[in-house]
Amino acid sequence: MVPKVDKNKCEGIGACAESCPTDVIDIEADENGDLKSVIARPDDCVECGNCVDACPTEAITLD
């Protein structure tokens, strides 16, 4: 399973990135300049679910 980010729900808070033990998630500006979570290193994901639990907007799922 790899984390998926719903860009419509993501507010770029960064709680997911901070909670990730393997530094899989980056926070980057999208084409509108809004901060969003990006799964930058999916192969490093250990499927712990910390990012899902940390996201207050429920923008991340493990699929």
N, C-alpha and C positions, 0 to 999 in steps of 0.2 A: 504494500500500500504506500501511496505517496500523498503528501498533503496537497490539497487543492484549495485555492483562494477564490472566493466569490468577490470579484472586484466591486460589485454593486454594494456589498455589505461592508467591505473593508474600509476602515477609517484611518489606517496607517498609524495606529497608536504605538505599535511596536512591542506589545506584550508577548506576542507569539515569538518574535525574534529573541527577546530576552529570555524566554523560557526554554528555548531549544538547546539541549546539551551538545549538539553536534554542529551548531552554526549553519543550519540549512537555509534559514530565511534571512533575506535582506529587506530593507525598507528603501524603496526608490520612488521617485516622482514619475507619475504616468504622463501621458501626452498633454494633459490639462494642467500639469504641475501639482496635482494632488498626490500625497504620499500614500503608497500602497505596499502591502507585503508581497514579496516575490520569492517563490521557491527556487533559489539560486543553485543549490547543490542537492538535488533530489536523491542522488546515489548515496549520500551520507546519512540519509534519514534512517533512524533506528525504530521508527513506528511507536514511539513512546506515548504519543497523544498529548504531550505537554502543551503544544501549540493550540490544539483544539480546546483544551480546558482553559487556557489563558485568554482566549479571544472573547472580549465582552460583547462583540456584535455577532458572534457565531458565524464568522465569515470563513472559517477553515474547517475542512472535513478531511478525513483519511479515506481515500478510495483505492 
